[in-house]
Amino acid sequence: MDGCTEPITRAMLLGRQKHDLALACARDVLTRLWPAPFSIEQRYRYYGTAA
């Protein structure tokens, strides 16, 4: 079940696990290559000039 007590499929579970593993791997590599503060979480920016 997800955080809202809804059932999830095996594909959804495997997709989430794959995403978590990829995020951990990216964080590990970036920490070694770029020790400065960084963010790998998705960000959204508003562009007032965009259509």
Secondary structure, 3 states (H helix, E strand, C coil): CCCCCCCCCHHHHHHHHHHHHHHHHHHHHHHHHCCCCCCCCCCCCCCCCCC
